[in-house]
Amino acid sequence: MANRDPLANPEPLIRRVYSYVAYRLGDGPDAEDVTSEVFERALRYRGSYDASRGEPVPWLLGIARRCVEDAVGRTVPSIGANIPEGASQEDLEGGALQRLTVAAALDLLDQRGRDLVALRYGADLTARQIGEVLGLATNAVEVALHRTLARLRPALEADRGSPGPAVTERPAPRASA
């Protein structure tokens, strides 16, 4: 069973990988291209997947992390440009300001901090799953996330004069072992 196909049920995997990539690069064509690249590599190297080491999601997100690093080296990330139909000027301004504030706060973090936030909130992984991706113990991930969010809060709350985003620590769901 160590050789089961990691891509047997691709739909939820594609959504999870795209969410992570979009969290890192912004929603849109760049995230779609990188997600495609992740699955291209996964297909090419699916024979190296070892089910005894865990679920396919951490394996795919490890590939996604490398693809995102490659993409960041190739292009300047864009903040989502999809404009919803019927959006008012105030909605657009508020949304743009919120995205810029969050992007600026995330830029203050080191690579590891950005990865932790993207894996937790972009890919919606538990601390245990993040530990599998990063090769860390679950409690180390929880502590690192707590510290990372503590570093983000002042940057996000400094802009409180205008209605902006608030980072609230969402406890990671505990998965049964």
N, C-alpha and C positions, 0 to 999 in steps of 0.2 A: 504494500500500500504506500510505500515511500515514494512511488513514482506517479501517483494519481495526477490527472491533468489539472493544473492550476487555473486554466481558463475554461473549464467545463461550463461554468455559469457566468458569462462575461458581463451581463447588464449591470448588476450591482457593483461589480469591480470597476467598470468604466465610470460609473457615477462617482464612486469614492475617489478614484484617481483624479478625475477631472476636478472634483471639488478641491482637492489638495493643490493641484496645479493652478487653478484659477485663484485660489487664495494667495498663492505666491506671486503670480504674474499678472493677475487681473483677468476678468472674464472676457472671453472673446476668441478671435482666431488664433492668437498666440497660444492660449491655453489648450485649444483644440489640437493645434499642431503638436504640441509637446505631449499631450495625452496619446495621440496617435503614435508618436515616436516610442512612448513607453510600451505600448502594446506590440509594436513592431519588434522591439528588443525582447519582450517577454515571449513572443512566438519563436523568435530565433533561439532563445536560450531556455525554452520550457523544459528541455531535457535535464537541465541542471537544478530544477526545482526539487526540493526534498520535503515532502509533506510531513515527515517526522520532526522537522524543525519549526513547524507552525503553519498557520493558514496562509493563503495566497496574498492577502491584503498587505501584510508587512513586506513580503517579497516584492510585490509590485511597487509599493511606495518607496522602497529602497532604490529601485530602478528610476522611479519618478524624481527622487531627490537628485540623482545624477543628471537626469535630463533637464531639470530646472536649472541646475548649476551651469550646464552647457548653454542653455537658452539665455540665461542672464549674461553670460559672456558674449553672446552674439548680438543681443538687442537690448534696447532700453525698455523696461517694462512699462506698459501703459495701464492707466487706471480705466476700468470699464467704460466704454463709450456707447453702450446700448441705451438709447433713449426710449423710454416707454411712450406709447401713443397716449395723447391727452395729458401729458405731464405739464403741470403749471411751472412758470418761471421760478416760483418759490421752492417747489419740490426739487427742481433741477439744481438750483443753487444750494439748497440744504443738503441734498444728496452728494453733490460734488464736494462741498465743504467737509462733510463727514468722511468721505473717502480719502480726501487729501489729508485730513487730520490723522486718520488711522494709518495711512501710508507713511506719513512723517514720523509718527510714533514708532511704527515697526522698523523704520530705517535707523532708529536709535539703538536697536537691539543688534547683538552680534548674530552671526550666521546660525549658531545653535539656538538662540532665542527665537529667531524667525521660524526656524524649522519646528520647534516645539509648538509655537502658536499655530502654525499651519497644519501640523499633524493633529492637534487637539481640536481646533475649531474649523479648519478647512476640510480635513478628511474625517472629522468626528470620531477619532480613535480614542479608546480608553488609555489610561496610563499604562496598563499592561501591554496593550498593542503597540504603543509608542516605544516602550522598552524593547519589544521584539525588533522593531525597525532600527532603533539606535543602539541596540546591544547594551541596554542599561536595566538595572533592577527597577521594579515598579515604584518603590518608595523613592528612589533617586529621581525618577521622572516627575513624581508628584511634587517633590521639593523644588526641582528645577522649574516646573511650571508655576508654582507659587511665587518664586523669586522673580521669574520673568514677568508675570502679571503685575507684581509690585513695582517693577521698573517701568512698566507701561502706564500705570495709573497716573502718575504726576504729569506726564506728557499729554495725556488725554484730558485730564481735569484742568490743566492750565488754560485751556481754551473754553472754559465753562461760561465765559461771558456771553457766548452765543450758544444756542442749543446744539450740542454736539454729542458724540457717542460717549457712552459710559461703558467701561470694561468692568464686567462683573465676573467674578470667578465662578464658573460653572463647574461643580464637582464632577470629576470623571466618573462615569458609571463603573462600578466594580464588576468585573466579569468573574464568573466562578472558575476556579482553576481546574 
